[in-house]
Amino acid sequence: MVSPRLVVPPAGSGRPEPGRPGIGFFCQDVSCSFPSQRGSITALDGVSFNARPSEFICVVGPSGCGKSTLLRIIAGLVEPSSGRVMFDGEVPSGHPLGGLVVQENGTFPWMTVLDNVAFGLEMQGIGRAERRERARVFLDRVGLSQFAGYYPHELSVGMRQRVGIGRAFVADAPLLLMDEPFGSLDAQTRWVLQGELLRIWNAQRKLVVFVTHDIEEAVLLGDRVLVMTGRPGRIREEIRVPLERPRDPRRDHKTLSEISGHVWHLLEEEVRSSLSMR
């Protein structure tokens, strides 16, 4: 069922901020295999797609199709067995270009909320006063400014997820990679954080690659939805969502439902195919 309402007010021109050019990338025939006791397991096989600056791309697929592996390859945390990811035509070196947000929140329990959000800036060598000042700005954006001195165990799951999102944005990485960030949340909290994410993204327009099992979420958030096959994961179909922003599920219900139904059909075929091969 589509959420009752998710409207994000427009902010600026929707382009990257001056002095902060956007970045895109191209996955070229990316494959990845892992060793196991029963031989090599191929998680990805020849994945190719392009991602443009400021775009919001959602990725859906059957469980175990390599979605998380793909994100980690893009982030530079896993080496592909073959193929490559080219950023603006070049394979990056050094620290990853992307901030990674996962379902299991990655907060450090010994740090306050403020220091958790500022952690990425600390890794960049930015001084304590400046990084805390910049972190406070983002805490305000995600509605957590009054909890700056709290520790993660004092927050709800949804609040901890907002800390993770704030940390990814405040580090100012040109690319944000999100792996089921709202998967463990209740429907109400999930809906609220979808709106918060879009509001922050709309203000900064970083490139986002967002993995989810929720088809309605993918269609509502994404400019494009990439549908993956069962393992080994490939891109089966790329679906463009022809809706301008801000989107309203009530106004756009027909289009959203049609696209969601098509994605459901593709995934059903993939799951049935996977089950018949076992």
C-alpha positions as CSV (number, residue, x, y, z in Angstrom):
1,M,0.0,0.0,0.0
2,V,1.4,3.4,-0.9
3,S,2.0,5.8,1.9
4,P,-0.8,8.4,2.4
5,R,1.3,11.4,1.7
6,L,5.0,12.3,1.1
7,V,5.5,15.8,-0.2
8,V,8.8,17.5,-0.1
9,P,8.9,21.3,-0.8
10,P,11.2,22.3,-3.6
11,A,14.6,23.8,-2.6
12,G,16.6,26.0,-4.9
13,S,17.4,24.9,-8.5
14,G,18.0,21.3,-7.5
15,R,21.6,21.4,-8.7
16,P,24.8,20.8,-6.7
17,E,25.9,23.8,-4.6
18,P,28.4,26.2,-6.3
19,G,32.0,25.0,-5.9
20,R,30.8,21.5,-5.2
21,P,30.4,19.8,-8.6
22,G,28.4,16.7,-8.7
23,I,29.9,13.3,-9.5
24,G,28.6,10.4,-11.5
25,F,29.8,6.9,-12.2
26,F,29.6,4.0,-14.6
27,C,29.5,0.4,-13.6
28,Q,31.1,-1.5,-16.4
29,D,30.5,-5.3,-16.5
30,V,31.0,-5.7,-12.8
31,S,31.2,-9.3,-11.6
32,C,32.0,-10.5,-8.1
33,S,32.6,-14.1,-6.8
34,F,33.4,-15.3,-3.3
35,P,35.0,-18.6,-2.3
36,S,33.1,-21.1,-0.2
37,Q,33.5,-24.7,1.0
38,R,31.5,-25.8,-2.0
39,G,33.4,-23.8,-4.5
40,S,33.1,-20.2,-5.9
41,I,29.8,-18.4,-5.4
42,T,29.0,-15.7,-8.0
43,A,27.1,-12.8,-6.5
44,L,27.2,-10.4,-9.4
45,D,27.6,-11.1,-13.1
46,G,28.2,-8.4,-15.7
47,V,26.4,-5.5,-14.0
48,S,26.4,-2.4,-16.1
49,F,24.6,0.9,-15.5
50,N,25.4,4.6,-15.4
51,A,24.5,7.0,-12.5
52,R,24.3,10.8,-13.2
53,P,25.2,13.5,-10.7
54,S,22.3,14.5,-8.4
55,E,20.2,11.5,-9.3
56,F,18.3,9.3,-6.9
57,I,18.6,5.7,-8.0
58,C,16.8,2.8,-6.2
59,V,17.8,-0.8,-6.6
60,V,15.5,-3.7,-5.9
61,G,15.9,-7.5,-6.4
62,P,15.3,-10.9,-4.8
63,S,17.1,-11.7,-1.5
64,G,20.7,-12.8,-2.1
65,C,21.0,-11.2,-5.5
66,G,24.1,-9.1,-4.6
67,K,22.5,-5.7,-4.0
68,S,24.6,-5.1,-0.9
69,T,27.7,-6.4,-2.6
70,L,27.1,-4.0,-5.4
71,L,26.9,-1.0,-3.0
72,R,30.2,-2.0,-1.3
73,I,31.9,-2.3,-4.7
74,I,30.8,1.2,-5.6
75,A,32.0,2.4,-2.2
76,G,35.4,0.9,-2.8
77,L,35.1,-1.5,0.1
78,V,35.0,-4.7,-2.0
79,E,37.1,-5.4,-5.1
80,P,35.1,-6.8,-8.1
81,S,36.3,-10.0,-9.6
82,S,36.1,-8.4,-13.0
83,G,34.8,-5.1,-14.5
84,R,35.2,-1.7,-12.8
85,V,33.4,1.3,-11.5
86,M,34.5,4.5,-13.2
87,F,33.8,7.9,-11.6
88,D,33.7,10.7,-14.2
89,G,35.7,8.4,-16.4
90,E,38.4,7.5,-13.9
91,V,38.7,4.7,-11.3
92,P,39.2,6.5,-7.9
93,S,42.1,5.9,-5.6
94,G,42.4,6.5,-1.9
95,H,39.5,6.8,0.5
96,P,36.0,5.9,-0.8
97,L,34.0,8.7,-2.4
98,G,30.7,7.5,-0.9
99,G,29.1,7.7,2.5
100,L,27.5,4.3,3.4
101,V,24.3,4.0,5.5
102,V,23.2,0.5,6.4
103,Q,20.1,-1.0,8.1
104,E,22.1,-1.9,11.2
105,N,22.9,1.6,12.4
106,G,26.6,2.2,12.6
107,T,26.7,4.5,15.5
108,F,29.6,4.3,18.0
109,P,28.1,3.6,21.4
110,W,30.9,5.5,23.3
111,M,30.4,8.7,21.3
112,T,27.7,11.3,21.8
113,V,25.2,12.0,19.0
114,L,27.1,15.1,18.1
115,D,30.5,13.3,17.9
116,N,28.9,10.4,15.9
117,V,27.7,12.9,13.2
118,A,31.0,14.7,13.2
119,F,33.1,11.5,12.9
120,G,33.6,11.6,9.2
121,L,34.9,15.2,9.4
122,E,37.3,14.0,12.1
123,M,38.7,11.4,9.7
124,Q,39.2,14.2,7.2
125,G,41.4,16.0,9.7
126,I,39.0,18.9,10.3
127,G,39.4,20.6,13.7
128,R,37.1,19.8,16.6
129,A,35.4,23.2,16.7
130,E,34.6,23.3,12.9
131,R,33.4,19.7,12.7
132,R,31.1,20.2,15.7
133,E,29.7,23.3,14.2
134,R,29.0,21.6,10.9
135,A,27.5,18.6,12.7
136,R,25.1,20.8,14.7
137,V,23.7,22.2,11.4
138,F,22.8,18.7,10.3
139,L,21.5,17.6,13.6
140,D,19.1,20.5,13.3
141,R,18.1,19.4,9.8
142,V,17.3,15.9,11.0
143,G,15.5,17.1,14.1
144,L,18.1,15.9,16.7
145,S,19.7,19.1,17.9
146,Q,18.3,18.7,21.4
147,F,19.8,15.2,21.6
148,A,23.4,16.3,20.7
149,G,24.8,15.3,24.1
150,Y,22.9,11.9,24.2
151,Y,24.4,8.5,23.5
152,P,23.0,6.1,20.9
153,H,21.5,3.7,23.5
154,E,19.4,6.6,24.7
155,L,17.8,7.0,21.3
156,S,15.1,5.1,19.4
157,V,16.0,3.0,16.4
158,G,14.6,5.7,14.1
159,M,16.6,8.4,15.8
160,R,19.8,6.4,15.5
161,Q,19.1,6.0,11.7
162,R,18.8,9.8,11.5
163,V,22.2,10.1,13.1
164,G,23.6,7.8,10.4
165,I,22.0,9.8,7.6
166,G,23.3,13.0,9.2
167,R,26.8,11.7,9.4
168,A,26.8,10.6,5.8
169,F,25.6,14.0,4.6
170,V,27.9,16.1,6.9
171,A,31.0,14.3,5.6
172,D,30.1,16.0,2.3
173,A,30.8,12.9,0.2
174,P,29.6,13.5,-3.4
175,L,27.9,10.1,-3.3
176,L,25.5,8.6,-0.7
177,L,25.0,4.8,-0.7
178,M,22.1,3.5,1.4
179,D,21.6,-0.2,2.1
180,E,18.1,-0.9,3.5
181,P,18.4,2.1,5.8
182,F,14.7,2.0,6.9
183,G,14.2,-1.8,6.7
184,S,13.9,-2.4,10.5
185,L,11.6,0.6,11.2
186,D,7.9,0.6,11.8
187,A,5.7,2.0,9.0
188,Q,5.2,5.4,10.6
189,T,8.9,6.1,11.4
190,R,9.9,4.8,7.9
191,W,7.5,7.2,6.3
192,V,8.8,10.2,8.3
193,L,12.4,9.3,7.6
194,Q,11.7,9.0,3.9
195,G,10.4,12.5,4.0
196,E,13.5,13.7,6.0
197,L,15.8,12.0,3.5
198,L,14.2,13.6,0.5
199,R,14.2,17.0,2.2
200,I,17.9,16.8,2.9
201,W,18.6,15.4,-0.6
202,N,16.5,18.0,-2.3
203,A,18.6,20.8,-0.6
204,Q,22.0,19.3,-1.6
205,R,21.2,17.0,-4.5
206,K,24.0,14.5,-4.0
207,L,24.0,11.3,-6.1
208,V,22.1,8.6,-4.1
209,V,22.0,4.9,-4.7
210,F,19.4,3.4,-2.4
211,V,18.9,-0.4,-2.0
212,T,15.5,-1.5,-0.7
213,H,13.2,-4.5,-0.6
214,D,10.2,-2.2,-0.5
215,I,8.9,-1.7,-4.0
216,E,6.6,1.2,-3.2
217,E,9.5,2.9,-1.4
218,A,11.7,2.5,-4.4
219,V,9.1,3.9,-6.8
220,L,8.2,6.8,-4.6
221,L,11.8,7.9,-3.9
222,G,13.7,7.1,-7.1
223,D,14.3,8.9,-10.3
224,R,15.0,5.4,-11.7
225,V,14.5,1.9,-10.3
226,L,17.0,-0.8,-11.3
227,V,15.5,-4.3,-11.0
228,M,18.0,-7.1,-10.5
229,T,17.7,-10.7,-11.3
230,G,18.2,-13.6,-8.8
231,R,21.7,-14.7,-8.1
232,P,24.0,-14.1,-9.8
233,G,22.7,-10.5,-9.9
234,R,22.3,-8.7,-13.2
235,I,20.3,-5.7,-14.1
236,R,17.1,-7.1,-15.6
237,E,15.4,-3.8,-16.3
238,E,15.8,-0.1,-15.7
239,I,12.5,1.8,-15.0
240,R,12.3,5.5,-15.1
241,V,9.8,7.1,-12.8
242,P,8.1,9.9,-15.0
243,L,7.0,12.0,-12.1
244,E,8.2,15.5,-11.2
245,R,9.1,16.5,-7.7
246,P,7.6,17.1,-5.2
247,R,5.6,13.9,-5.5
248,D,2.2,13.2,-3.8
249,P,1.1,9.6,-3.6
250,R,-2.5,10.7,-3.6
251,R,-2.2,12.7,-6.8
252,D,0.2,10.3,-8.5
253,H,-1.4,7.1,-7.2
254,K,-2.2,5.7,-10.7
255,T,1.3,6.1,-12.1
256,L,3.0,4.9,-8.9
257,S,0.7,1.8,-8.7
258,E,1.3,0.9,-12.4
259,I,5.1,1.1,-12.0
260,S,5.0,-0.8,-8.7
261,G,2.8,-3.5,-10.3
262,H,5.3,-3.9,-13.1
263,V,8.2,-4.2,-10.7
264,W,6.3,-6.8,-8.6
265,H,5.7,-8.8,-11.8
266,L,9.4,-8.8,-12.7
267,L,10.5,-9.8,-9.1
268,E,7.8,-12.5,-9.0
269,E,9.3,-14.1,-12.1
270,E,12.8,-13.9,-10.7
271,V,11.8,-15.5,-7.4
272,R,9.8,-18.3,-9.1
273,S,12.8,-18.9,-11.4
274,S,15.2,-19.1,-8.5
275,L,12.9,-21.5,-6.6
276,S,12.6,-23.8,-9.6
277,M,16.4,-24.1,-9.8
278,R,16.8,-25.3,-6.3
